[in-house]
Amino acid sequence: MKTLNEEALWEIAARINDPEIPVLSIAELGILRSVRVDAGEVTVQITPTYSGCPAMEAIRDDLTTEFAQEGLSAKVELVLSPAWTTDWMSESGKAKLAEYGIAPPSGRAAIGSQSTPVRLSLAVKCPLCQSLNTRELTRFGSTSCKALYKCQDCLEPFDYFKVH
């Protein structure tokens, strides 16, 4: 078995892209939590963007395949607490979302308390023409992480990655 330091192992795991948003690595998305090696076994921890996310199975398979190609065996663990938040997304990941045509999350997730959640109505910038003259068509977009918006200026629909 190859021996690599944890930084090198992280880089291997960070090669994996999200299957639903292929321009983002799982590190940029913020779901890659840790990569460690104990007693010769690699353990990768990931957190789903929401409970029941169907991409987790594909990501797990991609991780084990990527490590196998490096001659390493990896165990993938789902970590549910603390829950993932869009605050964990990297700035480069948010920029890649916009370039891909998905409006990145705006604002921070930690608003209100657990007992009194606050739903904000935010101005969402169109990733195509940069206009703030947009409106939400439906809170549920192509995946549970996204809402469907329409730009009132260029008239194009687009996904918005919801703040979690």
Rosetta constraint file for C-alpha pairs under 8 A:
AtomPair CA 1 CA 40 HARMONIC 7.80 0.50
AtomPair CA 1 CA 71 HARMONIC 6.40 0.50
AtomPair CA 1 CA 72 HARMONIC 6.17 0.50
AtomPair CA 2 CA 70 HARMONIC 7.87 0.50
AtomPair CA 2 CA 71 HARMONIC 6.45 0.50
AtomPair CA 2 CA 72 HARMONIC 6.51 0.50
AtomPair CA 3 CA 40 HARMONIC 7.75 0.50
AtomPair CA 4 CA 8 HARMONIC 6.04 0.50
AtomPair CA 4 CA 9 HARMONIC 6.46 0.50
AtomPair CA 5 CA 9 HARMONIC 6.36 0.50
AtomPair CA 6 CA 10 HARMONIC 6.03 0.50
AtomPair CA 6 CA 35 HARMONIC 6.41 0.50
AtomPair CA 6 CA 36 HARMONIC 5.71 0.50
AtomPair CA 6 CA 37 HARMONIC 7.00 0.50
AtomPair CA 7 CA 11 HARMONIC 6.36 0.50
AtomPair CA 8 CA 12 HARMONIC 6.44 0.50
AtomPair CA 9 CA 13 HARMONIC 6.40 0.50
AtomPair CA 9 CA 35 HARMONIC 6.38 0.50
AtomPair CA 9 CA 36 HARMONIC 7.45 0.50
AtomPair CA 10 CA 14 HARMONIC 5.99 0.50
AtomPair CA 10 CA 34 HARMONIC 7.44 0.50
AtomPair CA 10 CA 35 HARMONIC 5.62 0.50
AtomPair CA 11 CA 15 HARMONIC 6.54 0.50
AtomPair CA 12 CA 16 HARMONIC 7.88 0.50
AtomPair CA 12 CA 66 HARMONIC 7.12 0.50
AtomPair CA 12 CA 67 HARMONIC 6.99 0.50
AtomPair CA 13 CA 26 HARMONIC 7.99 0.50
AtomPair CA 13 CA 27 HARMONIC 7.98 0.50
AtomPair CA 13 CA 32 HARMONIC 7.82 0.50
AtomPair CA 13 CA 35 HARMONIC 7.68 0.50
AtomPair CA 13 CA 44 HARMONIC 7.72 0.50
AtomPair CA 13 CA 63 HARMONIC 6.23 0.50
AtomPair CA 13 CA 66 HARMONIC 7.46 0.50
AtomPair CA 13 CA 67 HARMONIC 7.67 0.50
AtomPair CA 14 CA 25 HARMONIC 6.05 0.50
AtomPair CA 14 CA 26 HARMONIC 6.08 0.50
AtomPair CA 14 CA 27 HARMONIC 5.26 0.50
AtomPair CA 14 CA 32 HARMONIC 7.49 0.50
AtomPair CA 15 CA 25 HARMONIC 6.36 0.50
AtomPair CA 15 CA 26 HARMONIC 7.83 0.50
AtomPair CA 16 CA 25 HARMONIC 5.47 0.50
AtomPair CA 16 CA 26 HARMONIC 6.02 0.50
AtomPair CA 16 CA 59 HARMONIC 7.31 0.50
AtomPair CA 16 CA 62 HARMONIC 6.70 0.50
AtomPair CA 16 CA 63 HARMONIC 6.72 0.50
AtomPair CA 16 CA 66 HARMONIC 7.88 0.50
AtomPair CA 17 CA 21 HARMONIC 7.45 0.50
AtomPair CA 17 CA 22 HARMONIC 5.39 0.50
AtomPair CA 17 CA 23 HARMONIC 6.77 0.50
AtomPair CA 17 CA 24 HARMONIC 5.44 0.50
AtomPair CA 17 CA 25 HARMONIC 3.91 0.50
AtomPair CA 17 CA 26 HARMONIC 5.53 0.50
AtomPair CA 17 CA 59 HARMONIC 7.90 0.50
AtomPair CA 18 CA 22 HARMONIC 5.25 0.50
AtomPair CA 18 CA 23 HARMONIC 7.54 0.50
AtomPair CA 18 CA 24 HARMONIC 5.90 0.50
AtomPair CA 18 CA 25 HARMONIC 5.78 0.50
AtomPair CA 18 CA 26 HARMONIC 5.71 0.50
AtomPair CA 18 CA 29 HARMONIC 7.85 0.50
AtomPair CA 18 CA 55 HARMONIC 7.38 0.50
AtomPair CA 18 CA 59 HARMONIC 6.95 0.50
AtomPair CA 19 CA 55 HARMONIC 6.37 0.50
AtomPair CA 19 CA 58 HARMONIC 7.18 0.50
AtomPair CA 19 CA 59 HARMONIC 7.29 0.50
AtomPair CA 20 CA 55 HARMONIC 7.02 0.50
AtomPair CA 23 CA 96 HARMONIC 6.64 0.50
AtomPair CA 23 CA 97 HARMONIC 7.32 0.50
AtomPair CA 23 CA 100 HARMONIC 7.24 0.50
AtomPair CA 24 CA 28 HARMONIC 5.95 0.50
AtomPair CA 24 CA 29 HARMONIC 6.22 0.50
AtomPair CA 24 CA 93 HARMONIC 6.08 0.50
AtomPair CA 24 CA 96 HARMONIC 6.99 0.50
AtomPair CA 24 CA 97 HARMONIC 7.48 0.50
AtomPair CA 25 CA 29 HARMONIC 6.18 0.50
AtomPair CA 25 CA 93 HARMONIC 7.91 0.50
AtomPair CA 26 CA 30 HARMONIC 6.12 0.50
AtomPair CA 26 CA 31 HARMONIC 5.55 0.50
AtomPair CA 26 CA 32 HARMONIC 5.56 0.50
AtomPair CA 27 CA 31 HARMONIC 6.20 0.50
AtomPair CA 27 CA 32 HARMONIC 5.04 0.50
AtomPair CA 27 CA 90 HARMONIC 7.96 0.50
AtomPair CA 28 CA 89 HARMONIC 5.65 0.50
AtomPair CA 28 CA 90 HARMONIC 5.06 0.50
AtomPair CA 28 CA 91 HARMONIC 8.00 0.50
AtomPair CA 28 CA 92 HARMONIC 7.03 0.50
AtomPair CA 28 CA 93 HARMONIC 4.89 0.50
AtomPair CA 29 CA 86 HARMONIC 7.95 0.50
AtomPair CA 29 CA 88 HARMONIC 7.08 0.50
AtomPair CA 29 CA 89 HARMONIC 4.72 0.50
AtomPair CA 29 CA 90 HARMONIC 6.65 0.50
AtomPair CA 29 CA 93 HARMONIC 6.29 0.50
AtomPair CA 30 CA 84 HARMONIC 7.77 0.50
AtomPair CA 30 CA 86 HARMONIC 7.67 0.50
AtomPair CA 30 CA 88 HARMONIC 4.76 0.50
AtomPair CA 30 CA 89 HARMONIC 4.71 0.50
AtomPair CA 30 CA 90 HARMONIC 6.85 0.50
AtomPair CA 31 CA 46 HARMONIC 5.27 0.50
AtomPair CA 31 CA 47 HARMONIC 4.90 0.50
AtomPair CA 31 CA 48 HARMONIC 6.33 0.50
AtomPair CA 31 CA 49 HARMONIC 6.99 0.50
AtomPair CA 31 CA 84 HARMONIC 6.96 0.50
AtomPair CA 31 CA 88 HARMONIC 7.70 0.50
AtomPair CA 32 CA 44 HARMONIC 7.77 0.50
AtomPair CA 32 CA 45 HARMONIC 6.35 0.50
AtomPair CA 32 CA 46 HARMONIC 4.68 0.50
AtomPair CA 32 CA 47 HARMONIC 6.73 0.50
AtomPair CA 33 CA 44 HARMONIC 7.61 0.50
AtomPair CA 33 CA 45 HARMONIC 5.26 0.50
AtomPair CA 33 CA 46 HARMONIC 5.21 0.50
AtomPair CA 33 CA 47 HARMONIC 6.78 0.50
AtomPair CA 34 CA 44 HARMONIC 5.80 0.50
AtomPair CA 34 CA 45 HARMONIC 5.14 0.50
AtomPair CA 34 CA 46 HARMONIC 7.23 0.50
AtomPair CA 35 CA 42 HARMONIC 7.05 0.50
AtomPair CA 35 CA 43 HARMONIC 5.75 0.50
AtomPair CA 35 CA 44 HARMONIC 4.49 0.50
AtomPair CA 35 CA 45 HARMONIC 6.40 0.50
AtomPair CA 36 CA 42 HARMONIC 5.73 0.50
AtomPair CA 36 CA 43 HARMONIC 5.42 0.50
AtomPair CA 36 CA 44 HARMONIC 6.63 0.50
AtomPair CA 37 CA 41 HARMONIC 5.28 0.50
AtomPair CA 37 CA 42 HARMONIC 4.38 0.50
AtomPair CA 37 CA 43 HARMONIC 6.13 0.50
AtomPair CA 38 CA 42 HARMONIC 6.66 0.50
AtomPair CA 38 CA 43 HARMONIC 7.78 0.50
AtomPair CA 41 CA 73 HARMONIC 6.72 0.50
AtomPair CA 41 CA 74 HARMONIC 6.58 0.50
AtomPair CA 41 CA 75 HARMONIC 7.65 0.50
AtomPair CA 42 CA 72 HARMONIC 7.51 0.50
AtomPair CA 42 CA 73 HARMONIC 6.44 0.50
AtomPair CA 42 CA 74 HARMONIC 4.69 0.50
AtomPair CA 42 CA 75 HARMONIC 6.22 0.50
AtomPair CA 43 CA 74 HARMONIC 5.64 0.50
AtomPair CA 43 CA 75 HARMONIC 4.83 0.50
AtomPair CA 43 CA 76 HARMONIC 5.83 0.50
AtomPair CA 43 CA 77 HARMONIC 7.19 0.50
AtomPair CA 44 CA 74 HARMONIC 6.96 0.50
AtomPair CA 44 CA 75 HARMONIC 6.22 0.50
AtomPair CA 44 CA 76 HARMONIC 4.79 0.50
AtomPair CA 44 CA 77 HARMONIC 6.14 0.50
AtomPair CA 45 CA 76 HARMONIC 5.84 0.50
AtomPair CA 45 CA 77 HARMONIC 4.78 0.50
AtomPair CA 45 CA 78 HARMONIC 5.84 0.50
AtomPair CA 45 CA 79 HARMONIC 6.29 0.50
AtomPair CA 46 CA 76 HARMONIC 7.37 0.50
AtomPair CA 46 CA 77 HARMONIC 6.34 0.50
AtomPair CA 46 CA 78 HARMONIC 5.18 0.50
AtomPair CA 46 CA 79 HARMONIC 5.89 0.50
AtomPair CA 47 CA 78 HARMONIC 5.59 0.50
AtomPair CA 47 CA 79 HARMONIC 4.98 0.50
AtomPair CA 47 CA 80 HARMONIC 5.82 0.50
AtomPair CA 47 CA 83 HARMONIC 7.28 0.50
AtomPair CA 47 CA 84 HARMONIC 6.17 0.50
AtomPair CA 48 CA 52 HARMONIC 7.75 0.50
AtomPair CA 48 CA 53 HARMONIC 6.14 0.50
AtomPair CA 48 CA 56 HARMONIC 6.49 0.50
AtomPair CA 48 CA 78 HARMONIC 7.36 0.50
AtomPair CA 48 CA 79 HARMONIC 7.79 0.50
AtomPair CA 48 CA 80 HARMONIC 7.21 0.50
AtomPair CA 48 CA 83 HARMONIC 7.99 0.50
AtomPair CA 48 CA 84 HARMONIC 6.59 0.50
AtomPair CA 49 CA 53 HARMONIC 6.75 0.50
AtomPair CA 49 CA 83 HARMONIC 7.87 0.50
AtomPair CA 49 CA 84 HARMONIC 5.49 0.50
AtomPair CA 49 CA 85 HARMONIC 7.15 0.50
AtomPair CA 49 CA 145 HARMONIC 7.29 0.50
AtomPair CA 50 CA 83 HARMONIC 7.87 0.50
AtomPair CA 50 CA 84 HARMONIC 7.21 0.50
AtomPair CA 50 CA 144 HARMONIC 7.98 0.50
AtomPair CA 50 CA 145 HARMONIC 7.57 0.50
AtomPair CA 54 CA 58 HARMONIC 7.72 0.50
AtomPair CA 55 CA 59 HARMONIC 6.12 0.50
AtomPair CA 56 CA 60 HARMONIC 6.02 0.50
AtomPair CA 57 CA 61 HARMONIC 6.27 0.50
AtomPair CA 58 CA 62 HARMONIC 6.08 0.50
AtomPair CA 59 CA 63 HARMONIC 6.06 0.50
AtomPair CA 60 CA 64 HARMONIC 6.30 0.50
AtomPair CA 60 CA 76 HARMONIC 6.10 0.50
AtomPair CA 61 CA 65 HARMONIC 6.14 0.50
AtomPair CA 62 CA 66 HARMONIC 6.01 0.50
AtomPair CA 63 CA 67 HARMONIC 6.20 0.50
AtomPair CA 63 CA 74 HARMONIC 7.60 0.50
AtomPair CA 63 CA 76 HARMONIC 7.59 0.50
AtomPair CA 64 CA 68 HARMONIC 6.03 0.50
AtomPair CA 64 CA 73 HARMONIC 6.93 0.50
AtomPair CA 64 CA 74 HARMONIC 5.55 0.50
AtomPair CA 64 CA 75 HARMONIC 7.14 0.50
AtomPair CA 64 CA 76 HARMONIC 7.51 0.50
AtomPair CA 65 CA 69 HARMONIC 6.21 0.50
AtomPair CA 66 CA 70 HARMONIC 6.70 0.50
AtomPair CA 67 CA 71 HARMONIC 6.47 0.50
AtomPair CA 67 CA 72 HARMONIC 5.05 0.50
AtomPair CA 67 CA 73 HARMONIC 6.18 0.50
AtomPair CA 67 CA 74 HARMONIC 6.29 0.50
AtomPair CA 68 CA 72 HARMONIC 4.91 0.50
AtomPair CA 68 CA 73 HARMONIC 5.75 0.50
AtomPair CA 68 CA 74 HARMONIC 7.59 0.50
AtomPair CA 80 CA 84 HARMONIC 7.66 0.50
AtomPair CA 84 CA 88 HARMONIC 7.26 0.50
AtomPair CA 84 CA 164 HARMONIC 7.54 0.50
AtomPair CA 85 CA 89 HARMONIC 7.87 0.50
AtomPair CA 85 CA 109 HARMONIC 6.39 0.50
AtomPair CA 85 CA 163 HARMONIC 7.40 0.50
AtomPair CA 85 CA 164 HARMONIC 4.93 0.50
AtomPair CA 86 CA 105 HARMONIC 6.86 0.50
AtomPair CA 86 CA 108 HARMONIC 7.44 0.50
AtomPair CA 86 CA 109 HARMONIC 6.60 0.50
AtomPair CA 86 CA 162 HARMONIC 7.93 0.50
AtomPair CA 86 CA 163 HARMONIC 5.68 0.50
AtomPair CA 86 CA 164 HARMONIC 5.39 0.50
AtomPair CA 87 CA 108 HARMONIC 6.08 0.50
AtomPair CA 87 CA 109 HARMONIC 6.36 0.50
AtomPair CA 87 CA 164 HARMONIC 7.93 0.50
AtomPair CA 89 CA 93 HARMONIC 6.27 0.50
AtomPair CA 89 CA 94 HARMONIC 6.83 0.50
AtomPair CA 90 CA 94 HARMONIC 6.37 0.50
AtomPair CA 91 CA 95 HARMONIC 6.26 0.50
AtomPair CA 92 CA 96 HARMONIC 6.18 0.50
AtomPair CA 93 CA 97 HARMONIC 6.25 0.50
AtomPair CA 94 CA 98 HARMONIC 6.49 0.50
AtomPair CA 94 CA 104 HARMONIC 5.28 0.50
AtomPair CA 94 CA 105 HARMONIC 7.50 0.50
AtomPair CA 95 CA 99 HARMONIC 6.31 0.50
AtomPair CA 95 CA 104 HARMONIC 7.45 0.50
AtomPair CA 96 CA 100 HARMONIC 6.07 0.50
AtomPair CA 97 CA 101 HARMONIC 6.38 0.50
AtomPair CA 97 CA 102 HARMONIC 5.14 0.50
AtomPair CA 97 CA 103 HARMONIC 6.45 0.50
AtomPair CA 97 CA 104 HARMONIC 5.83 0.50
AtomPair CA 98 CA 102 HARMONIC 5.09 0.50
AtomPair CA 98 CA 103 HARMONIC 5.20 0.50
AtomPair CA 98 CA 104 HARMONIC 6.01 0.50
AtomPair CA 98 CA 127 HARMONIC 5.25 0.50
AtomPair CA 99 CA 127 HARMONIC 7.08 0.50
AtomPair CA 101 CA 127 HARMONIC 5.33 0.50
AtomPair CA 101 CA 128 HARMONIC 6.44 0.50
AtomPair CA 101 CA 158 HARMONIC 6.83 0.50
AtomPair CA 101 CA 159 HARMONIC 7.46 0.50
AtomPair CA 102 CA 127 HARMONIC 6.22 0.50
AtomPair CA 102 CA 158 HARMONIC 6.27 0.50
AtomPair CA 102 CA 159 HARMONIC 5.00 0.50
AtomPair CA 102 CA 160 HARMONIC 5.56 0.50
AtomPair CA 102 CA 161 HARMONIC 6.76 0.50
AtomPair CA 103 CA 124 HARMONIC 7.14 0.50
AtomPair CA 103 CA 125 HARMONIC 6.58 0.50
AtomPair CA 103 CA 126 HARMONIC 6.44 0.50
AtomPair CA 103 CA 127 HARMONIC 5.37 0.50
AtomPair CA 103 CA 158 HARMONIC 7.39 0.50
AtomPair CA 103 CA 159 HARMONIC 6.23 0.50
AtomPair CA 103 CA 160 HARMONIC 4.52 0.50
AtomPair CA 103 CA 161 HARMONIC 6.09 0.50
AtomPair CA 104 CA 160 HARMONIC 6.18 0.50
AtomPair CA 104 CA 161 HARMONIC 5.30 0.50
AtomPair CA 104 CA 162 HARMONIC 7.73 0.50
AtomPair CA 105 CA 160 HARMONIC 6.89 0.50
AtomPair CA 105 CA 161 HARMONIC 5.15 0.50
AtomPair CA 105 CA 162 HARMONIC 5.47 0.50
AtomPair CA 105 CA 163 HARMONIC 5.17 0.50
AtomPair CA 106 CA 122 HARMONIC 7.64 0.50
AtomPair CA 106 CA 124 HARMONIC 7.28 0.50
AtomPair CA 106 CA 162 HARMONIC 7.97 0.50
AtomPair CA 106 CA 163 HARMONIC 6.67 0.50
AtomPair CA 107 CA 163 HARMONIC 7.04 0.50
AtomPair CA 108 CA 163 HARMONIC 6.86 0.50
AtomPair CA 109 CA 163 HARMONIC 5.70 0.50
AtomPair CA 109 CA 164 HARMONIC 5.27 0.50
AtomPair CA 111 CA 117 HARMONIC 7.18 0.50
AtomPair CA 111 CA 118 HARMONIC 6.51 0.50
AtomPair CA 112 CA 116 HARMONIC 6.01 0.50
AtomPair CA 112 CA 117 HARMONIC 5.25 0.50
AtomPair CA 112 CA 118 HARMONIC 5.68 0.50
AtomPair CA 113 CA 117 HARMONIC 5.92 0.50
AtomPair CA 123 CA 132 HARMONIC 5.91 0.50
AtomPair CA 123 CA 133 HARMONIC 7.67 0.50
AtomPair CA 123 CA 134 HARMONIC 7.15 0.50
AtomPair CA 124 CA 132 HARMONIC 5.85 0.50
AtomPair CA 124 CA 133 HARMONIC 7.97 0.50
AtomPair CA 124 CA 134 HARMONIC 6.39 0.50
AtomPair CA 124 CA 135 HARMONIC 7.82 0.50
AtomPair CA 124 CA 160 HARMONIC 7.60 0.50
AtomPair CA 125 CA 130 HARMONIC 5.43 0.50
AtomPair CA 125 CA 131 HARMONIC 5.51 0.50
AtomPair CA 125 CA 132 HARMONIC 4.59 0.50
AtomPair CA 125 CA 133 HARMONIC 7.55 0.50
AtomPair CA 125 CA 134 HARMONIC 7.03 0.50
AtomPair CA 126 CA 130 HARMONIC 4.71 0.50
AtomPair CA 126 CA 131 HARMONIC 5.29 0.50
AtomPair CA 126 CA 132 HARMONIC 6.38 0.50
AtomPair CA 126 CA 133 HARMONIC 7.91 0.50
AtomPair CA 126 CA 134 HARMONIC 6.85 0.50
AtomPair CA 126 CA 150 HARMONIC 7.97 0.50
AtomPair CA 126 CA 151 HARMONIC 6.08 0.50
AtomPair CA 126 CA 158 HARMONIC 7.39 0.50
AtomPair CA 127 CA 158 HARMONIC 7.68 0.50
AtomPair CA 129 CA 154 HARMONIC 6.80 0.50
AtomPair CA 131 CA 151 HARMONIC 7.23 0.50
AtomPair CA 131 CA 153 HARMONIC 6.91 0.50
AtomPair CA 132 CA 151 HARMONIC 7.86 0.50
AtomPair CA 133 CA 151 HARMONIC 6.11 0.50
AtomPair CA 133 CA 152 HARMONIC 5.50 0.50
AtomPair CA 133 CA 153 HARMONIC 6.47 0.50
AtomPair CA 134 CA 149 HARMONIC 6.71 0.50
AtomPair CA 134 CA 150 HARMONIC 5.58 0.50
AtomPair CA 134 CA 151 HARMONIC 4.31 0.50
AtomPair CA 134 CA 152 HARMONIC 5.34 0.50
AtomPair CA 134 CA 153 HARMONIC 7.75 0.50
AtomPair CA 135 CA 149 HARMONIC 5.54 0.50
AtomPair CA 135 CA 150 HARMONIC 5.55 0.50
AtomPair CA 135 CA 151 HARMONIC 6.60 0.50
AtomPair CA 135 CA 152 HARMONIC 7.28 0.50
AtomPair CA 136 CA 147 HARMONIC 7.27 0.50
AtomPair CA 136 CA 148 HARMONIC 6.09 0.50
AtomPair CA 136 CA 149 HARMONIC 4.31 0.50
AtomPair CA 136 CA 150 HARMONIC 6.47 0.50
AtomPair CA 137 CA 147 HARMONIC 7.82 0.50
AtomPair CA 137 CA 148 HARMONIC 5.52 0.50
AtomPair CA 137 CA 149 HARMONIC 5.14 0.50
AtomPair CA 137 CA 150 HARMONIC 6.60 0.50
AtomPair CA 138 CA 147 HARMONIC 6.00 0.50
AtomPair CA 138 CA 148 HARMONIC 5.32 0.50
AtomPair CA 138 CA 149 HARMONIC 7.06 0.50
AtomPair CA 139 CA 146 HARMONIC 7.48 0.50
AtomPair CA 139 CA 147 HARMONIC 4.56 0.50
AtomPair CA 139 CA 148 HARMONIC 6.42 0.50
AtomPair CA 140 CA 144 HARMONIC 6.04 0.50
AtomPair CA 140 CA 145 HARMONIC 7.91 0.50
AtomPair CA 140 CA 146 HARMONIC 6.26 0.50
AtomPair CA 140 CA 147 HARMONIC 4.73 0.50
AtomPair CA 140 CA 148 HARMONIC 6.49 0.50
AtomPair CA 141 CA 145 HARMONIC 7.60 0.50
AtomPair CA 141 CA 146 HARMONIC 4.97 0.50
AtomPair CA 141 CA 147 HARMONIC 4.23 0.50
AtomPair CA 141 CA 148 HARMONIC 4.73 0.50
AtomPair CA 141 CA 159 HARMONIC 6.53 0.50
AtomPair CA 142 CA 146 HARMONIC 6.55 0.50
AtomPair CA 142 CA 147 HARMONIC 7.53 0.50
AtomPair CA 142 CA 148 HARMONIC 7.63 0.50
AtomPair CA 142 CA 159 HARMONIC 7.54 0.50
AtomPair CA 143 CA 147 HARMONIC 7.97 0.50
AtomPair CA 145 CA 161 HARMONIC 5.90 0.50
AtomPair CA 145 CA 162 HARMONIC 5.86 0.50
AtomPair CA 146 CA 159 HARMONIC 5.98 0.50
AtomPair CA 146 CA 160 HARMONIC 5.27 0.50
AtomPair CA 146 CA 161 HARMONIC 4.41 0.50
AtomPair CA 146 CA 162 HARMONIC 5.27 0.50
AtomPair CA 147 CA 159 HARMONIC 5.68 0.50
AtomPair CA 147 CA 160 HARMONIC 5.16 0.50
AtomPair CA 147 CA 161 HARMONIC 6.54 0.50
AtomPair CA 147 CA 162 HARMONIC 6.39 0.50
AtomPair CA 148 CA 157 HARMONIC 7.00 0.50
AtomPair CA 148 CA 158 HARMONIC 5.93 0.50
AtomPair CA 148 CA 159 HARMONIC 4.76 0.50
AtomPair CA 148 CA 160 HARMONIC 6.20 0.50
AtomPair CA 149 CA 157 HARMONIC 5.60 0.50
AtomPair CA 149 CA 158 HARMONIC 5.31 0.50
AtomPair CA 149 CA 159 HARMONIC 5.97 0.50
AtomPair CA 149 CA 160 HARMONIC 6.65 0.50
AtomPair CA 150 CA 155 HARMONIC 6.31 0.50
AtomPair CA 150 CA 156 HARMONIC 5.68 0.50
AtomPair CA 150 CA 157 HARMONIC 4.11 0.50
AtomPair CA 150 CA 158 HARMONIC 6.03 0.50
AtomPair CA 151 CA 155 HARMONIC 4.93 0.50
AtomPair CA 151 CA 156 HARMONIC 5.46 0.50
AtomPair CA 151 CA 157 HARMONIC 6.24 0.50
AtomPair CA 151 CA 158 HARMONIC 7.74 0.50
AtomPair CA 152 CA 156 HARMONIC 7.78 0.50
